[in-house]
Amino acid sequence: MYHLIGFLLLSLASIISFGQQTDSIAMYGKLDSVLVQEKKTSKMKDANVGARLSTIEIATLNANKTKSLAELLADNSVIYIKSLGQGALATASFRGTAPAHTRVNWNEININPPMSSTFDFSQIPVFFIDNAELSYGGGQLKNGTGGLGGSINLNNLPNWQKTRQISVFTEYGSYSTYTVGASARFSSNKSQYQTRVYFQQSDNDYTYINKVLMKNPFREKRKEAKYKQVGLMQEAYFNLSPYTTLSSNVWLQFGDHQLPQPIMVNINQHERQKELALKGYMGVDYTKRAHKLYIKGAYLLNTLRYKSQHDNYQVADKKNTNHTNTYHFSTDYYYDACPGLILNTSLSYTHDRIKSEAYQSQTDTSNLRTRNILTWQGNARWNATSWLLLNGQYMAELNDNRFVSTYSIGFLAQIAPTLHFKGSMAYNYHFPNMNDLYWEPGGNPDLKPEKGYSYDILFSYTPSIGKYFSLKTEISAYLINLDDWILWLPSSEGRFYWSPQNKQNVRSYGSELYVKGEYTRKKFSGNIAINYSYSPAINRERAFAEDASYHCQLPYIPKHKGNVRFALDYNKKWSFTYQVTYTGLRYTTADESYHTNDYTLHNTSLSYHLLIGKRYEATAQLQVDNLFDAYYESTQYYPMPLRNFRASILFTF
């Protein structure tokens, strides 16, 4: 509680100080689009206009190139990241929903793994991302069902402003963590090519405080937590005509991770996991007058090899290999029917093909499972008046032999030049993942889709303070009711395994605060950003008469989460940031009988940018994470690193 009070006092003091530039929204009767660096309309327009949207700033992405997407979101959003440690599995929870209810799109292609639906954000280096956009609630229907809590949209963007740019960086961090990366971009008026390579490895033997195995806490080092990550991305863009652009992207990534045991386990077990991921797409964009047509084909490959060994020879070793192939095709058409009215329709087809030893049974020795998804979507945006924008979306999806339809409606109103009000309502589904249906033993092919309604309202205030100040404040509230929530429970047949069942109905509701301010004068600039969320998420109905989880907060969903980021820049050379992140108490059991404590982290960085001649630049940066050496656990019995350091240098020419 003292951590929360301190965090709120710091936030209040910060609100008084600074403000921010406006995001682009429908203003003065015109549908503004979000500007991105390649001067192309952002795909955030695919979300309902009444939903809350946010973008992680390019400066924040550039300052965190060597970190994972999990670390970026944990420090710069209200999304809760549940992590098993540095370099280990990290999942995201949006507005009190499950990790599987967070949809992840890469260049408008869904990349949630079909086996589990749960995306591992530790596997994505920020280095491979040019633009990260967050859509809150279930109103983004363009890329299919499933995003009951929200969507995270990752994009790669061409930059036609420079004909050539080469960047090389290296970083050394605590626990023998080495990172190197390089990118090269060459462009002309007709074509552009960009190549990125990335490598990171770590012994990851950080010191932590063990408070479990003995009466008196003691310090020890994390064992068997090494990891290695290698990535390569190749992009190509071609201006075939004034109206037509061809784009392609291939992203190859390899990971090798030791999986450390929870500190309460005193058994010598050795687990290792190797992943190979290939993502690729080719697309054609055609834009002429009132018509916009986007056609895209994509292929996704994921291979995971898991191995477990015990020092006890009486325990058998375990191995498992999973292969996932996904083929995707989509076409997306926009038509400016008349001034103030934009119509849109899209059609997509996805084929998942999975081979997993976990799907074999005594009666069915085949390890192959497939899934076909056909999706059609229609969308209309209408400037009804000079101050009101309306939006309606409808989507129909055929998932194998199951048909569902979803929809969303929303509005955006300009109450005054500096005050905007918007709201939305959406109905969405989440189909059972392939593990829910086919895992052996326990898979349940009779599961129903999870479904529910979500409601959002948001006020945005952007006052005019003066020549040097800008300010933006957003206050939002939401309500989500989800039915047929899937839980893995002991089998009702009395066998010694668990099975997924549609057992829970959940209500998630809450509010969010966002404040961003900026001061700029001559050679000096400063800004401060504040995020805070209050997120109760409860089981709203009893599954049986003595259900102890009734009206209890869902496990690993903090009611309180927030962060404050303060940044200073002098003469475009010296940059300083200080960040405070608070994560509230999380219950680890459905009946709230056990919990893991809240924690507050302080991170800081200092960088110096040097221009050498007209073509060469160098940037040196020092980062300190967990400045005050706080002990904390994101997941119970999986301690996180104490104070640690990173030093990097970047050359650009």
N, C-alpha and C positions, 0 to 999 in steps of 0.2 A: 504494500500500500504506500509506503514511503517513497518507493521508486516512482510510482504512478504520480503522486502529488508533486514530486520534484520535476518530473517530465512535463506535467501540465503547467507548472509555474514557468519553466523555461520557454514553453510554447507561447504562453501569454505575453511574456516579456518580448518575445520575438515578433509577435503580431503587431506590437506598437511601433516597431522599428521600420520595417521595409515593405515593399510590394512587388508586383510582377507585371510583365507584359501580358496582353490579352491573348487567349487562344482564339483560333478562328472558329466562329459559329455563325449561325444565320443572324446577320445584323442589318438593320435598316432595310429589311425586306429582301435581301439578297442572300443566296445560298453560297456562303464562303466555304472553301475547302481548305484543309490543312496543307500548308506549304511544306514541301520537303526539298532536299537539296538538289534533286534532279528536275525540279519544276514540273512535277507530275502529280495528279490528284491522289491523295492518300486513300488507301482502301479502308480507312476508318469510317468512311461514309457508308459502308455496308452495315454498320450497326445502326440501330434505331436512333433517330435524332433525339429522342427523349431519354436515352440511356446516358449514364456517366461515362466519359471517355477521358483518358489521360495519356500523355506521351512522356517517356523518359528522355530528358534533354541530351542533345548530341555531346555537349561538354561533359556530362556525367558518364556517357558511354566511353568517351575518349580517355577519361581519367581512370577507368576501371577495365581496360582492355585485357589485362591478364587474369581477371577474376572470372568466376563462373556466373552464368545467368542467375543461379540461385542466390549468390551473394549480392548481386546487383538488385534483385527484387526485394530481398530481405531488408536492405538498407534504404531503399528509395521508393517504397510503396507500402500500402497497408495489407498486401497479400502476406499470409502467414506461410513461411517456409519451414517445413519439418525435415530436419537433416540428421543423418547418422554420423556426421563428422566431415572434416575437410576432405574434399575429393570423393566423398561417399554419397549414397543415394539421398536426393533432396526432392521433395514433392511440394506442391503449392495448393493452398486452400483459399478459395475466393468466397468471401461473405458467408463463412460458416458452412460451406458445402464440402463434399469429399474431394480429395485430390483427383479422382477420376472425373469429376464434374468441371474441371478446368480444361478448356480446349486450347490447344496450341497450334497456331498456323504459321507456316514458313512460306513467305511469298504467296499467300492465299491458298496454300496446300496444307491440309490437316496432317500433322505428324505425330499425333498421339499413337502410341503403340497399340495395335489391335488386340494383343494378348491380354494386357492389363488395363488399358485406357489411361494409365497413370504415367505421366511424363516425368523423367528424371532431369531436373534442371541443372544438376551438377555436371552434366555431360556437354553443356553448350558454353564454350568460351565466348565472352563478350566481344572478343576480337573479330568474330565472324558476323557480327550484327551491325547494321547501319542505322536501323530504326526499330524501336520497341514501343508498341502501343498496347494499352490495356483497355478492354471493353468490359464494363461491370454489369452483372446480371445476365439474364438469358436472352437478350434481345438481338444478338448477332446470329442470324439464321443462314447467312449466305453459304457458309461452308459445312452445313449439315447440323444435325441435332447433337446434343451432348454437353454444350456449355451452360449447364444449369447455374453455375456460380459466376462464370465470366470467361472471357477469351483473352489470350495473349498473342499478339500478332507481331511476328519478327520479319523484317524485310531487309533485302539487299538492294541498294539503289545506285544507279550510275551517276557519275559526276562529270558533266561535259565542260566544266569551266577550266580545267587544266589538261593540257595535252599529255603531260607525263608527270608522274609522281611515284617515288620509291621510298618506302619506309622500312627501317630495320630497328628492332628493339630487343633488349635483353633485360632480364630481371632475376635477382637473387633474393630469396626470402628465407625466413626461419624454417627449421626442420629440413634443411638441405633441399629447398624447393627451387628448381631452376626453370626458367621460362625464356624461350626465344621465339621470335616471330618476324615475319617479313611480308610486305605486300608491294606489288608493282602494278601500276595502272598506266596504260598507253591508250590515247584516244585521238581521233580526228573528227571531222564533221560527220563522217559516215559510219564510223565504228569505234568501239571501245572494248578493251580487254583488261581484266583485272585478275591477278593471281595472289592468293594468300596462303601462307604456310605457317604452322604453329606447332610448338612442341613444349610440353611441360612434364616434369617428373619430380617426385618428392618422396623422401624417406618417411615423411609424415609422422615422425616419432615424437610428437609434442608431449610436453609434461602436463599432467592434470592432477587433480586432487581426488583420490579414491575415498569416498565416504561410505562405502558399502561393505567391503570385505572384513574390516576390523572396527573395533569400537572407536579408536582414535583415527581421524582422517590422516592420510599420508600421501605424499607425492610419488608418482611413478610415471613412466613413459608409456605412451601408446605403442602397442606391439602389433606387428603384421598389418600395417595400414598403408603400405607403400602403394603408389599409383603412378601410372604413366599415361599420357594422352598425346596423340599425334593427329593433326588435321591438315587438310588441303582443300582449298576452294578455288574453282576456276569459273569466272563469269565472262560472258561475251554479249555485246549489244550491237545491233546493226540498224541504222536508219535506212530502210529500203526505199522509202519515198517520203515526201513531206507528211504523209498520213499514216505510214506503216513502220512499225518497229519490231524487230525480231530479237528476242532475248533468250539466253540459255544460262544455266547454272548447274555445276556439278560440285557436290560437297562430300568429301570422303573423310571419315574419322575412325580412329582406332583407339581403344582404351584397354588397359590392363590394370586391374585393381585387386589388391588383397582386401578381404572383408574382415575387419576386426570384430571380435566378440564383445557383447555387452559386459561391463566390468563386474557384474554379479555372477558371471559364469566362470568357474574355476576348472574348466576342462580344456585340455590341449586339442583344439580343433582348428584346422587350417582350411580356410575358404578362399577361393580365387575365382575371379570372373573376368572374361575377356569379351569385348564387344567390337563388332565391326558394323559401321553404319554408312550407307551410301544413299545420298539424296540427289536427284537430278530432275530438271524440268526443261522444257522448251516451250516458248510462248510467242504469240503474235498479237500485237496491239494495233488496232486500226481506229483512227479518229478522224472524222471529216464532218464538219458542220454539226448537225444535230445528232450524229450517229457515233457511237463508240462500241467497238466489238473487241473482246478479249478471248483468245483461244489458248488453251494450255494443256499440255500432256506431261505427266510426271511418273517417275519410277522411284520407289523407296525400297531399300534392302536393309534388313537388320539381322545380324547373327550374334547370338549370345552363347558362350560356352562357360558352364559353371562346373566347379570341381570342389569337393569337400573330402578332407582326409582327417583321420583321428590317430593320435599316438597310441591309443588303445587298439591293439590288433583285433579285438573281438568285435569292434564296430566296423561295419563294412564301409568302404569308400563310396561316395556318391558322385555321379556325373550326369549332366543334362545339357543337351544342345537344342537350341531353338533357332529356326530359320523363318523369317517373315519377309514375304514379297508383296508389295502393294503397287497396283497399277491405277493411275488416276487420269481422267480426262474431263475437262470442263469447258463450257462456252458461256460467255457473260455479255449481255447486250444492254446498252443504255440508249434511250431516245429522249431528246429534249422536245417533247410534244408541242409545247407552247411556252411562252414566257412564264416562268414560275412553276412549271410542271415537268418533272423528270420521271420517266417510266423505265423500269429495269426488269429483266427476266434472265434467269440462268438455269443451265442444266448440267449436271455432273454425274459421272459414273465412277465408282471405286470398286476394285476387286482385290480382296485380301486373300493371300494364300500362305498358310502357316504349316510348318512341319515341326512338331515338338514331341519329344519322348514322353512328356507329361500327359499327352492325350491318348496314350496307348492303354488298353485295358485287356483283361483276360478274354473277353468276348469279341473285342475289336482291336486287332493288332495294328491297324492303320494309324499312322501318326500325322496324317494330312487332314486339315480342316480348311474350308474356304468360306468366304462371305462376299455377297454382292450387294452393293448399295447404289440405288438410283435416286437422285434428288432433283426436284424442280422447285424453283423459287420465283416469286413475283414481288415487286416492290414499287411503290409509288410515293413520290415526295411532291408536296404541293405548297407553295407560298399562298395560303388562303387570303391573307391581307398583307399590308406592308410591315406588320409586326408579328405575324403568326405563321409558323411552318408546321405542316402536318405530315405524318409518315405512317404508312401501313405496309406490313410485310406478311406474306403467306408462303409456307413451304410444305411440300408433300414429299415424303420419303418412303421408299420401298426397301426394307432391310431384309434380304432374302425373301421370305414369304410374308413378312409382317409390314403392314402399311400404317403409317402415322401421318398426321398433319399438325403443323404448328403455326403460330402466328404471333405478331407483335404489332402494337400501335403506339404512337407517341406524338408529342408536340413539343415545340420550342417557341417561347413567346418572349418578345422584348418589351418588358414593362416600362423601362426607361432607358435612355442611352447607356447607362452604366449598370443596369439591373436586368438580368435574364432569369426566366423560370422555365423549367422543362420537366417532363414526366413521361413515363412509359409503362406499359403492361405487356407481358410476354407469357406465352404458354410453350413449354419446351419439354423434350424427352431426352432420356439417356438410355440407350440400349445396353443390355448386359454385354460385358466384354467376352472374348473367346475363352478366357480362363473360367469365368463364371459358368459358361455353358458346357465346356468339354473337359475340364481338369479331372484327372484320375488319381485317386478316387474323389468323389464329391461333386463333380460338375452337375449342374441342374439345367437341362435343356428346356424346362417348362417355366423358367423365370419370365416375369413380365417386365417391360421397360419401366424405369423410374420416370416419373413425370411430375410436373408442378407448374404453378403460376409464380411470377415474380412481378413486383411493383416498385417503381422508382420515382422519386421526386428530387429536384435539385435546384438550388438558388445560386446564382453566380453574380458577384458584385465586383465591378472594376472601376473604382472611383478615379477621378482626375485629381491628383494630389499636387502636382507641380511639374516644373521643367525637368527636374532630375529624378523624381520618384515615380514609380509605378507600383500598383497593388492589385492583386486579385484574390478573392476569397470565394470558396465554394463550400456549401453545406448541403449534404445529401442525406436522404433517408430511404430505407428499402424494407421490403417484406417478401420473403420467399416461403411458400408452402410446398413441400415435396412429399409425394406419396409413393409407396412401394419401394422405399429405400432398401437396397440390397445389403444384407449382413451375412457373414460367414458364421454359422452356428453349428454346435454338435449335431450330427445326423439324427433325425427323428426315428430312424430305423434301428437305433441302438448299436450301430457299428462304431468302430474307433476311428472316425474321421469327421471332418467338418464339411458342411455343404452350404452353398449360398441360398438364401431365402429372402423373399419380399416381406420383411417383417416390421419395418419402421416407417412412421410418418413423422416428418421433421418440419419444424418451423424455425426459420432463421430470420432475424430482423435486426435492425440497428441503424446507426448513423455514421457519417464520415465527414471529416473536416479537412480541407486543403487550403493553405494560405501560402502564397509565394509573393515575395516583394523584391524590388531591385532599386538600387541607387547607382547612378552613373554620373560622373562629373570629371571632365578632363581625363587625366591618366588613371583615375581611380574608379573602380566599380565593386559593388558588393551586393550579394543577394542572400536571401534566406528562404527556405522551403520547409513547410510543416505538413506532415500527414498524420492523421489520427483516426482510428476506427473503434467503434463500440459494437461488438458482434455477438450477442447472445444467439445460441443455436441449440434448440432443445428437442427432445423426443416428445411430441405433443399428444401421443396416444399410447395406451398400454397394449403391449403385444400379448400379454396374458395377465391374469388377475394379480399376481405378485411381482409384476415387472418393476424392479427397483430403479430402472433408468427413466421412469416417467418424470417429465419436467426437469430432467437433469441436462446440464451442458454436455454437448457431444465431446468425446475424447479428442484431445489435441486440437481444440479450437479455442484460442485465447479470446476472452471477452474484450480485452484491451490490447491494442497495438498502435505504436506511433513512432515517428522519427522526426528529427529536426536536422537540417543540413545548412550550415553557414559557410559561405564562400567569399573570399576576397581576391581581387586581382589588381595589380599595380603595373601600369605601363605595358600591359600584355607580356610581361616578363615573369614577375613573381606571382604565384598563385598559392593560396592557403585555403584548406577546407577543414571543418570540424563537424563531426556528425555524432548524434546521440540517437540510439535506437532502443526502444522499450518494448518488451514482449511480456504480456501478462501470464498469470498462472494458467497452466493447462492440466486438466484432469486426464488421467491415463486409463481410467476404467469408466464404464458406462454409468455406474451408480455413484460416481463422484467420491468413491472411498479412498482413492489414491491420486496424488497429483505430483507434478514437477514444478519447481518454484519459478516465479517471475524473475526477470533479469534485465539489466540495463548495460548497454555496451557503448563505449566511446571510441571513435576512430578519428584519426587526423592524418593529413597529408600536406606536404610542402613541395612545390615544384618550381623550377627555374627554366625559362625558355630563352634560348640564345639564337639570334639570327646571324649567320656567318656569310657575309657577302649578300648577294641577291638570290642565291639558289639554295643555300644549305641552312638547315635548322637543326638544333639539338635541344632536347628537353630532358632534364634530370628530375627524378621524383623520389621522395622518401615517404613511405606510408607506415603508420603504426596502428594496428588493429587491437581492440580490447585494451585500450591504453591503461586502464586501472586494474588490469589483471583479474577480472571478474570470473568466478567459477560459474558455469552454466551448462545446462543440458537442453538441447532442442528436442531430443528424444530420450526418454528415461533410460538411464544406465549407459548412455553413449555420451561421454563428456566431450566438450568442445575445447579448442585451443585457448590457452591463456594469452598473455600479451605476446604479440609477434610482429615482425618487421618485414618490409619489402623495400628494396631499392632498385630502381630501374633507370634506363637511359634509352631515349628514342632519337634516331637520326632520320631526317627527312630531306630529300633532295630531288 
